[in-house]
Amino acid sequence: GHEEADYRTRPAIPKMADLYAMEEDDRHHFPKVTDDDKADHLQKLLRNRFEVLTGYADMKKQTAEIEKRFKYYDKDNSGSLCFEEFDAALTEMNLGDAPKSELRALFDRYDSNGDENVSYPELINGVFEVAPHPLAQKESRRMLENIRAQIAKRGGLNGIRSLGRSFRIMDDGGNGKIEPEEMLYGLRDQGVEVERNEIEQIMLHFDKDGDGSVIFDEFLRALRGKMNQRRKGLVKLAFGQLDKTGDGVVTMEDLMGIYDVSENPDVINGLLTPDQAFQEFAKVWDRDRSGSVHLDEFIDYYQDVSASIDNDDYFELMIRNAWHISGGEGQYENTANLRVLVIHDDGSQEVVEIKDDLGLDVNDFPAIRKKLFMQGVKNIKKVEVASAM
């Protein structure tokens, strides 16, 4: 059949290592123009727009103009703008026709504390570049990308987490700061070749009070970058599958019982044994030793993982396979869900994917039949588990 030929010629799922190799080549031959690069242009346009609107008046008048406009769009009087409000304000200033991903990059740049809102001080800071965000300069962006790629290559998916752990160990005073030497040591320990002048550049951005030390959580946040909306939606979808009661909390026991370690890209690429990956996975959860994991902890974990994966489709495949969520398209379709051969009363046969197979015992045929019935599969004579499909 035609479909079978399609299936056979479908490209294989790229291995994590291939993605890195591919991406490194691309970077060598064609420097990628990122959304952040385009946001630089948007930033210039916005700055220029306020100068024109105020007849090139002084900063005080421009600040008043910014405040007036953004107060108008702060519909809920929260003192800050969410992305939709920010988008509406820029649209009214004829800057809204830029692709959403570029507007989002500028929004994320202004949102310096990462709370998904831009406050007035953050906005003034951002527009006038009072304390430039590390993402606002091309050189620092390239440096962070380079560090991120090296960490991912050497440390796999939990590289940024491990770096954070070593910084915390070095932080003797417990004030969230480390010395430049410690920063250098911590990065080299993660296999990052970093020069002293790059450390100086890091100091420039992350030594906020000029005392010669780095606020490492801010550095890690910039290194990690933000998860885009598509990825965040998938992470929430996965948590929703686990959170059967809907109270925003999942027990560690449930989490460990369901996680499919064989689908971890680090295991697939031979960086970790299944047992090591399982231990790693257990270690990064439940920081407060409460025996349970909250949605924000879950998002936080995948924020780190996300930084090591360039490709959105690959990220989707990884989430769907790890938590057995049905769906995905083409070569990135999830293949981890249980498939069974259903023989109907009239003798016809079909392979059916069990859409929600989390925690389902493959030998529990009554439970499998019930799932099939819930999916609308009728007239079942016999069910066989199609393990090789």
Buried (B, 14 or more C-beta within 10 A) or exposed (E): EEEEEEEEEEEEBBBBBEBBEEBEEEBEEEEEEBBBBBBBEBBEBBBEBBEEBBEEBEEEBBBEBBEEBBEEBBEEEEEBBBBEBBBBBBBEEEBBEBEEEBBBBBBBBBBBEEEEBBBBEBBBBBBBEEEBBBBBBEEBBEBBBBBBBBBBBEBBBBBBBBBBBBBEEBBEEEEBBBBBEBBBEBBEEBEBEBEEEBBEBBBEBBBEEEEEBBBBBBBBBBBBBBBBEEBBEBBBBBBBBBBEEEEBBBBBEBBEEBBBBEBBBBBBBEBBEEEBBBEBBEEBBBEEEEEBBBBEBBBBBBBBBBBBBBBBBBBBBBBBBBBBBBBBEEEBBBBBBBBBBBBBEEEEEEEBBBBBBBEBEEEEBEBBBEBBEEEEBEEBEEBEBBEEE
